[in-house]
Amino acid sequence: PTINTEGVYILGNHEAEITWIEYSDLECPFCKKLHDSGVIGQVLENYDGKVNFIFKHFPLNFHANAQKEAEAAECAGELAGSETYYTYINTIFERTRGNGTGFALTDLGPLAAEL
């Protein structure tokens, strides 16, 4: 089946044979481990254009900051494109403690300005 990629930020080759879709919460400690591990980049590199990656937000209601972080990431992508979208997400994962409020909401605007 074909994946509808309209309005979706894709990391890697847009014409790849395989699409890895991750549903994630930016405050989830387990999601943080995946992103901090570098596995996503390794898969994209090792399969040289055959795999791409799509990050979809799935903020959990018990992670107080996750919804606003997801909204901020979407804004960053809308304003500056896929590369900034993924840089924004990866930076939140790098800087959060992954406990629901590990990245301060007051830092979302400054992070956008930084990127």
Stockholm file with secondary structure:
# STOCKHOLM 1.0

chainA/1-115         PTINTEGVYILGNHEAEITWIEYSDLECPFCKKLHDSGVIGQVLENYDGKVNFIFKHFPLNFHANAQKEAEAAECAGELAGSETYYTYINTIFERTRGNGTGFALTDLGPLAAEL
#=GR chainA/1-115 SS CCCCCTTCCEEECTTCSEEEEEEECTTCHHHHHHHHHTHHHHHHHHTTTSEEEEEEECCCTTSTTHHHHHHHHHHHHHHHCHHHHHHHHHHHHHHCCSSSSSSCGGGHHHHHHHC
#=GC SS_cons         CCCCCTTCCEEECTTCSEEEEEEECTTCHHHHHHHHHTHHHHHHHHTTTSEEEEEEECCCTTSTTHHHHHHHHHHHHHHHCHHHHHHHHHHHHHHCCSSSSSSCGGGHHHHHHHC
//
